[in-house]
Amino acid sequence: MGRGGQQKDREGPERRCIATGEVQPKQGMIRFVVGPDNQIVPDLLEKLPGRGIWVTADRKALKKACNKGLFARSAKQAVTVPDDMLETLEKALVRRLVDLISLARKGGRAVAGYEKVKDWLNKEHAKVLIQASDGSGRGKSKLRTPEGGRFVGVLTASELGLAFGRENVIHGALATGGLTQRVVEEAAKLTGVRENGGGKVHRKGTKTT
């Protein structure tokens, strides 16, 4: 497993982290660019112009990059790092993850609610079990991560509710295909960036607690 909970089971382009010096698949990293007024800007969609500066999706690595002048060193110029960089990044990752789950729901590949999720799990239709980080441990323990699948527990009940158009959601599930892999990858990034992890992203039929 890579830093920030990212599973290294998908090959792809690799980048070097400016904080750890490690080279790893870029899906476990966050791209930054030098934006207007020489300010460092996170580029979650990896589409902004300019040379990419890559940092592992790990809170300690990001703090080191922000506090040790590593962005300026990598950019080879004076840059400004906003004081609220980590908070802004966390909110952006939450919004990104919520939007992806919402799109999966609209495509018929996501359901919410204990009974619907349990039904999908029993029918082996679910690939990913999603549960709110602040939900009851006893209630969440009644459902198991699908064998060979993933568990995502980084969003709060209110955040997960936004994805399903409800006030609060404790249990959710994603089917195979579509946006599922992207949801898992973005959840791993958020887990690494969020204070104390906020939840977990793991795999293979493990019981949630």
C-alpha positions in Angstrom: 0.0 0.0 0.0 1.3 3.5 -0.8 1.2 6.5 1.4 -2.2 8.0 2.0 -3.8 4.6 1.8 -3.4 4.5 -2.0 -3.3 0.9 -3.3 -0.5 0.4 -5.8 -2.4 -2.1 -7.9 -2.8 -0.1 -11.1 0.2 0.7 -13.2 0.5 4.1 -14.9 2.7 7.2 -15.2 5.0 7.8 -12.2 6.1 11.1 -10.6 8.6 12.1 -7.9 7.2 13.6 -4.7 9.0 16.8 -3.8 8.6 16.1 -0.1 9.5 12.4 0.2 11.7 12.0 -2.9 9.8 8.8 -3.7 8.8 7.9 -7.3 5.3 6.4 -7.4 2.2 6.1 -9.6 0.7 9.5 -10.0 -2.8 8.4 -9.0 -1.6 8.4 -5.4 -0.3 12.0 -5.7 -1.6 15.5 -6.1 -0.5 17.9 -8.8 0.2 21.5 -8.1 1.1 24.4 -10.5 2.2 28.0 -10.1 -0.9 30.0 -10.8 -1.6 33.7 -11.1 0.5 36.0 -8.8 2.9 33.1 -8.4 0.6 31.4 -6.0 0.7 27.6 -5.6 -2.6 26.0 -6.8 -3.7 22.4 -6.5 -4.7 20.9 -9.8 -7.0 17.9 -9.0 -8.1 17.4 -12.6 -4.5 17.6 -13.8 -5.4 19.9 -16.6 -4.0 23.3 -15.6 -1.2 24.7 -17.7 2.3 24.9 -16.4 4.9 22.5 -15.1 3.4 20.1 -12.6 4.7 19.9 -9.1 3.8 16.6 -7.4 3.3 15.7 -3.8 2.2 12.4 -2.3 -1.4 12.5 -1.0 -0.2 12.4 2.6 -0.8 15.2 5.2 2.8 15.0 6.6 4.3 15.2 3.1 2.1 18.2 2.2 2.9 20.0 5.4 6.6 19.5 4.7 6.2 20.8 1.2 4.4 23.9 2.5 6.6 24.7 5.4 10.1 23.9 4.0 10.0 26.0 0.9 9.9 22.9 -1.4 7.4 24.4 -3.8 9.7 27.3 -4.5 12.7 25.0 -4.8 10.8 22.8 -7.3 9.4 25.7 -9.3 12.8 27.4 -9.2 11.2 30.8 -8.4 9.6 32.6 -5.5 6.1 31.4 -4.9 3.3 32.0 -2.4 1.8 29.1 -0.5 -1.6 30.1 1.0 -1.8 29.6 4.8 -5.0 27.6 4.4 -3.6 25.4 1.6 -4.4 22.1 3.4 -7.9 23.1 4.4 -8.7 24.3 0.9 -7.3 21.1 -0.6 -9.3 18.9 1.7 -12.5 20.7 0.9 -11.7 20.4 -2.8 -11.1 16.6 -2.5 -14.4 16.2 -0.6 -16.2 18.0 -3.3 -14.5 15.9 -6.0 -15.4 12.7 -4.2 -19.0 13.7 -3.6 -19.4 14.7 -7.2 -18.0 11.3 -8.5 -20.3 9.3 -6.2 -23.2 11.5 -7.3 -22.4 10.8 -11.0 -22.2 7.1 -10.2 -25.6 7.3 -8.5 -27.2 9.0 -11.5 -25.7 6.3 -13.7 -27.4 3.6 -11.7 -24.1 2.4 -10.2 -24.5 3.5 -6.6 -27.2 3.0 -3.9 -27.6 4.2 -0.4 -29.5 2.9 2.7 -28.8 -0.2 4.8 -31.4 -2.5 3.1 -30.4 -1.6 -0.5 -26.7 -1.9 0.3 -27.2 -5.2 2.0 -29.2 -6.5 -1.0 -26.4 -5.5 -3.4 -23.8 -7.2 -1.2 -25.9 -10.4 -1.0 -26.3 -10.4 -4.7 -22.5 -9.7 -5.2 -23.5 -6.6 -7.2 -21.5 -4.3 -5.0 -17.7 -3.7 -5.6 -17.2 -0.9 -3.0 -18.9 -0.5 0.4 -19.0 3.1 1.6 -19.8 4.0 5.1 -19.9 7.3 7.0 -16.9 7.9 9.2 -19.1 9.3 12.0 -21.7 6.5 11.7 -22.4 4.0 14.5 -19.7 1.4 14.7 -22.3 -1.2 15.8 -24.5 -0.5 12.8 -21.7 -0.4 10.3 -20.3 -3.7 11.6 -23.3 -5.5 10.2 -22.1 -5.1 6.7 -18.9 -6.5 5.2 -16.7 -5.3 2.4 -17.3 -7.4 -0.7 -14.7 -10.1 -1.3 -12.0 -8.7 -3.5 -13.7 -5.3 -3.3 -13.0 -2.1 -1.4 -14.2 -0.2 1.7 -14.3 3.6 1.8 -15.0 5.3 5.1 -13.5 8.8 4.7 -16.7 10.9 4.2 -19.0 12.0 7.1 -22.7 11.2 7.0 -23.6 14.7 5.8 -20.9 14.7 3.1 -22.1 11.3 1.9 -25.6 12.6 2.0 -24.7 15.3 -0.5 -23.8 12.6 -3.0 -27.2 10.9 -2.7 -29.3 14.0 -2.4 -30.2 13.4 1.3 -29.4 15.1 4.6 -27.4 12.2 5.9 -26.3 8.8 4.6 -24.5 6.1 6.6 -24.3 3.2 4.1 -23.6 3.3 0.4 -22.3 0.9 -2.3 -20.9 1.1 -5.8 -21.1 -1.4 -8.6 -18.2 -2.5 -10.8 -17.2 -0.2 -13.7 -18.0 3.3 -14.5 -16.5 5.8 -12.0 -15.8 3.2 -9.3 -12.1 3.1 -9.6 -11.8 6.9 -9.7 -13.9 7.0 -6.5 -11.6 4.6 -4.8 -8.5 6.6 -5.9 -10.0 10.0 -4.8 -11.1 8.5 -1.5 -7.5 7.3 -0.9 -6.2 10.8 -1.5 -8.7 12.3 0.8 -7.8 9.8 3.5 -4.2 10.8 3.3 -4.9 14.5 3.4 -7.6 14.6 6.0 -6.6 15.1 9.6 -6.4 11.7 11.4 -7.4 10.0 8.1 -11.1 10.7 8.6 -11.7 7.1 7.7 -10.2 4.2 5.8 -9.9 2.8 2.3 -9.1 -0.9 2.3 -10.0 -4.1 0.5 -10.7 -7.9 0.4 -13.6 -8.8 2.5 -12.5 -7.1 5.7 -15.1 -6.3 8.3 -15.9 -2.7 8.9 -15.6 -1.4 12.5 
